[in-house]
Amino acid sequence: MNYQRELLKGNTEPLLLHIIARQPTYGYKIIKELEERSNGYFQFREGTLYPALHRLEKDKLITSSWRKLPSGQKRRYYTITKKGQQSLTNRLSAWQNFSAAIKAIIQPEPT
């Protein structure tokens, strides 16, 4: 069983919301930022990223818009919504509680 993949499944959307909450951004930059900030641990592929972004947009947690670059190229930028910000806050709180509970179990007891 690929435990890393299973852990990522439940945490993809909060990770994306957090990156997008920092500033409006586009797909490739999201992939690169996740990779850099995790020291290479997270290596998203387009097949993982874009379906997750579409789910977030469908749930009205983010919006997207096309922006024209100085080169004339267009890029889709993603922006977090108020609903998305609230969802991120709730998810981070739940994650912190979960993480604290796991640590309480697996940390050695003081002797």
Secondary structure by P-SEA (a helix, b strand, c coil): ccaaaaaaaacaaaaaaaaaaaccccaaaaaaaaaaaacccccccccccaaaaaaaaaaccbbbbbbbccccbbbbbbbbcaaaaaaaaaaaaaaaaaaaaaaaccccccc
